[in-house]
């Protein structure tokens, strides 16, 4: 019985270590953002009764590409995101991100040449 408990603890520590290491990788965060954006697009499509085929037609893309976007398995451009937003939610998605980033103050680099 004690061996079973030790084994469970070792397994638990092993997975905790694996997850901690994964969270340190850029790919982990990129995948999370892709999935979050895909979920938002999907919710907006459902809300407006837009199918993948409808969206593909409006964007001049094929349905398989839209499917990959919604699965979070393709790397699409900001331009594509803006076009999707325009076709599905009338800029609600982009407005959300714009508001988020406008709260962040960016300092302009000094343009003085040394």
Number of C-alpha atoms within 10 A of each C-alpha: 5 7 8 9 10 11 11 12 12 12 12 12 12 12 12 12 12 11 12 11 11 13 12 10 10 9 11 13 13 13 15 12 13 19 17 14 17 21 16 15 20 19 14 18 20 12 11 11 11 15 14 18 15 17 19 19 12 14 15 9 12 15 16 12 15 21 16 14 22 20 14 20 14 14 11 13 9 10 9 12 17 15 17 22 20 15 17 24 16 14 14 13 19 18 12 10 10 11 10 10 11 9 8 8 7 8 6 6 6 6 6 5 4 3
